[in-house]
Amino acid sequence: MSMMKRATKIINSTEMLRIFRASVLAAISCGSSQRAWAESAKIDPGYMSRMLNGEAPINQKALDALGYEKVVTITYREKEK
């Protein structure tokens, strides 16, 4: 039996922030809290608030809790004269 690799969807930081916010809101609507979500992911609640507001990048702990990983791509361009 051959193992087929699942296609990976690449998303940008705006979409990741939307997914992050939706996950936290889903937890809140189920009776949890933003603080509880942060504590379950071992994230400082203050830093989590900054991430949710788009003031800080989404950290590795949040990505782990959401089941995502960061992929960095480098691009180059010619300098403007």
C-alpha contacts under 8 A as a table, 3 or more apart, distances in Angstrom:
res1	aa1	res2	aa2	distance
11	I	15	E	6.09
11	I	16	M	6.70
12	N	15	E	5.46
12	N	16	M	6.30
13	S	16	M	4.92
13	S	17	L	6.11
14	T	17	L	5.18
14	T	18	R	6.38
15	E	18	R	4.98
15	E	19	I	6.26
16	M	19	I	5.06
16	M	20	F	6.08
17	L	20	F	4.98
17	L	21	R	6.10
17	L	52	L	7.14
17	L	54	G	7.43
17	L	58	I	7.49
18	R	21	R	5.21
18	R	22	A	6.09
19	I	22	A	5.09
19	I	23	S	6.17
20	F	23	S	5.23
20	F	24	V	6.42
20	F	52	L	7.47
20	F	62	A	7.91
20	F	66	L	7.34
21	R	24	V	5.23
21	R	25	L	6.10
21	R	52	L	6.22
22	A	25	L	5.05
22	A	26	A	5.99
23	S	26	A	5.11
23	S	27	A	6.36
23	S	66	L	7.83
24	V	27	A	5.16
24	V	28	I	6.29
24	V	33	S	7.88
24	V	34	Q	6.31
24	V	37	W	6.70
25	L	28	I	4.97
25	L	29	S	6.10
25	L	34	Q	7.95
26	A	29	S	5.11
26	A	30	C	6.37
27	A	30	C	5.16
27	A	31	G	6.70
27	A	32	S	5.33
27	A	33	S	6.66
27	A	34	Q	7.75
27	A	37	W	7.21
28	I	31	G	5.26
28	I	32	S	4.59
28	I	33	S	4.87
28	I	34	Q	6.65
29	S	32	S	7.05
32	S	36	A	6.36
32	S	37	W	7.40
33	S	36	A	5.07
33	S	37	W	6.29
34	Q	37	W	5.16
34	Q	38	A	6.23
34	Q	45	P	7.69
35	R	38	A	5.03
35	R	39	E	6.10
35	R	45	P	5.67
36	A	39	E	5.06
36	A	40	S	6.04
37	W	40	S	5.20
37	W	41	A	6.36
38	A	41	A	5.25
38	A	42	K	6.01
38	A	43	I	4.87
38	A	44	D	6.46
38	A	45	P	5.55
38	A	48	M	6.52
39	E	42	K	4.73
39	E	43	I	5.78
39	E	44	D	7.14
39	E	45	P	7.22
40	S	43	I	7.70
41	A	61	K	6.21
41	A	62	A	6.47
41	A	65	A	5.97
42	K	61	K	7.05
43	I	47	Y	7.15
43	I	48	M	6.52
43	I	61	K	6.76
43	I	62	A	7.38
44	D	47	Y	5.31
44	D	48	M	6.19
45	P	48	M	4.93
45	P	49	S	6.22
46	G	49	S	5.15
46	G	50	R	6.51
47	Y	50	R	5.01
47	Y	51	M	6.25
47	Y	56	A	7.52
48	M	51	M	4.97
48	M	52	L	6.15
49	S	52	L	5.11
49	S	53	N	6.23
50	R	53	N	5.12
50	R	54	G	6.25
50	R	55	E	5.01
50	R	56	A	5.41
51	M	54	G	5.07
51	M	55	E	5.76
51	M	56	A	4.71
51	M	57	P	5.88
51	M	58	I	5.66
52	L	55	E	7.59
53	N	56	A	7.73
54	G	57	P	7.01
58	I	62	A	6.41
58	I	63	L	7.02
59	N	62	A	5.53
59	N	63	L	6.38
60	Q	63	L	4.94
60	Q	64	D	5.99
60	Q	69	E	7.46
60	Q	70	K	7.81
61	K	64	D	5.07
61	K	65	A	6.26
62	A	65	A	5.07
62	A	66	L	6.25
63	L	66	L	5.06
63	L	67	G	5.98
63	L	68	Y	4.92
63	L	69	E	5.91
63	L	70	K	7.67
64	D	67	G	4.99
64	D	68	Y	5.89
64	D	69	E	6.96
65	A	68	Y	7.81
